[in-house]
Amino acid sequence: MAKTTPLTTRERLHALLHELNFKGMARVLDAELDRAEHDAVPVAEVVQRLLAEQASFQRERALVNRIARAHLPWQWTIDTFPFKQQPGVNKAQILGLAGLDFVRRAENLVLIGATGTGKTGIALGLLRQACVNGWRGRFYNAQSLLDELYASLADRSTTRLLTALSRTQPLCIDELGYLNLRSEQVNAFFRLMDQRYGRVSTIITTNLDYPAWYALFDNKPLVDALLDRLQHHCITIRIDGPSLRASTAGDASAAPASSPQPKRAHTPEPEAQ
């Protein structure tokens, strides 16, 4: 009968790390043990370095998951926005927003401007920055969101959907403009904004200034109530500039994506999760 070769200490350590799913520690274990043996590193320092690597690995994975769940259609960032090609945007103001104080204060942000002026690029950049800093945001095309709300009426999952969306921080609603709306969608959208009011931030891009919302939703009392809540704690940016799509220098969609670092260290409040 063949003898079983005993496992070495390192092999046992790797087996334990695999069992515990400590992939961060596993990927540097051999290097850290070699370093400890060569430089006589204290045991406490070895443990600290292994745990730090595991924590870093978990943060990286958490960020990847947050960005995936945000459903960002393009990997734009604030750093890739072509400020030089859009004189209608105040660069200092947008960089200030990237500090995310408006998210911490649960304020809303509404970007109003014609097609192609960079509204979506700014919104996506801010949403991505929020994900980088620990929040669990979500991007929606406005029509897709309203269609999903309408579909939830059929299987009576509206309450569950609204509860989930009312906690999303921040929620980005893109292209709130010329939509095909049913009265049920309008009512569900108002319920969503009412539940989010004062609790979490909503970012909206639209080509319609506020007075035109009355024609869009075709319900004056509801729009009065909606705008009252939306604008109570809100930053409104009107972009009066050229279409970036028409620029020979390119637009936000042509800018290469980068991997931004957090503007500042931040631990989100529980309700921001």
LINURJO-V275786 format. One record per residue. N is the residue number from 0. PSI is psi in whole degrees, -180 to 180 (NA if undefined). BURIAL is # if it has 16 or more other C-alpha atoms within 10 Angstrom, else .. Layout:
# LINURJO-V275786
n = {N:N}
psi = {PSI:PSI}
burial = {BURIAL:BURIAL}
This chain:
# LINURJO-V275786
n = {0:1:2:3:4:5:6:7:8:9:10:11:12:13:14:15:16:17:18:19:20:21:22:23:24:25:26:27:28:29:30:31:32:33:34:35:36:37:38:39:40:41:42:43:44:45:46:47:48:49:50:51:52:53:54:55:56:57:58:59:60:61:62:63:64:65:66:67:68:69:70:71:72:73:74:75:76:77:78:79:80:81:82:83:84:85:86:87:88:89:90:91:92:93:94:95:96:97:98:99:100:101:102:103:104:105:106:107:108:109:110:111:112:113:114:115:116:117:118:119:120:121:122:123:124:125:126:127:128:129:130:131:132:133:134:135:136:137:138:139:140:141:142:143:144:145:146:147:148:149:150:151:152:153:154:155:156:157:158:159:160:161:162:163:164:165:166:167:168:169:170:171:172:173:174:175:176:177:178:179:180:181:182:183:184:185:186:187:188:189:190:191:192:193:194:195:196:197:198:199:200:201:202:203:204:205:206:207:208:209:210:211:212:213:214:215:216:217:218:219:220:221:222:223:224:225:226:227:228:229:230:231:232:233:234:235:236:237:238:239:240:241:242:243:244:245:246:247:248:249:250:251:252:253:254:255:256:257:258:259:260:261:262:263:264:265:266:267:268:269:270:271:272}
psi = {130:140:144:123:126:145:144:167:-41:-41:-39:-39:-45:-39:-42:-43:-37:-42:-39:-6:37:73:-32:-46:-39:-36:-15:3:-52:-43:-40:-38:-39:-43:-42:-41:-39:-39:6:49:136:149:-42:-38:-38:-47:-43:-42:-38:-44:-38:-39:-39:-42:-41:-42:-43:-37:-42:-46:-39:-40:-44:-43:-41:-43:-39:-43:-17:-17:46:122:-25:148:53:153:168:-35:-24:-2:133:74:-35:-28:-4:88:-13:-1:132:106:-43:-38:-43:-42:-33:-41:-31:-15:-15:19:-32:-30:-43:-34:3:39:154:160:124:123:116:129:167:167:135:7:-2:10:-48:-38:-43:-46:-45:-39:-42:-39:-44:-40:-37:-42:-41:-34:12:-7:156:86:178:137:136:136:138:-45:-39:-41:-47:-35:-38:-39:-41:-42:-31:-20:-33:-40:13:36:12:-44:-44:-42:-45:-37:-44:-45:-29:-12:-11:130:110:163:124:120:112:141:50:92:-121:93:160:108:139:158:-34:-36:-41:-46:-41:-38:-41:-41:-41:-49:-33:-42:-29:-17:122:0:-42:163:142:133:124:133:140:151:8:125:164:-43:-29:-11:-24:-41:-34:-49:-17:45:90:-48:-40:-42:-38:-48:-39:-50:-33:-44:-46:-43:-6:-48:87:143:122:126:120:121:110:89:-178:163:127:-23:-26:-7:135:-17:-5:171:-172:-32:-19:-11:137:144:152:175:95:153:156:140:-31:157:140:133:113:149:155:-41:-13:-4:NA}
burial = {.:.:.:.:.:.:.:.:.:.:.:.:.:#:.:.:#:.:.:.:.:#:#:#:#:#:#:.:#:.:.:#:#:.:.:.:.:.:.:.:.:.:.:.:.:#:.:.:#:#:.:.:#:#:.:.:#:.:.:.:.:.:#:.:.:#:#:.:.:#:.:#:.:.:#:#:#:#:#:#:#:#:#:.:#:#:.:#:#:.:#:.:.:#:.:.:#:#:#:#:.:#:#:#:.:#:#:#:#:#:#:#:#:#:.:#:#:#:#:#:#:#:#:#:#:#:#:#:#:#:#:#:#:#:#:#:#:#:#:#:#:#:#:.:#:#:.:.:#:#:.:#:.:.:.:.:.:#:.:.:.:#:.:.:#:#:#:#:#:#:#:#:#:#:#:#:#:.:.:.:.:.:.:.:#:#:.:#:#:#:#:#:#:#:#:#:#:#:#:#:#:#:#:#:#:#:#:#:.:.:.:.:#:.:.:#:#:.:.:.:.:.:#:.:.:#:.:.:#:#:#:.:#:#:.:.:#:#:#:.:#:#:#:#:#:.:.:.:.:.:#:#:#:.:#:.:#:.:.:.:.:.:.:.:.:.:.:#:.:.:.:#:.}
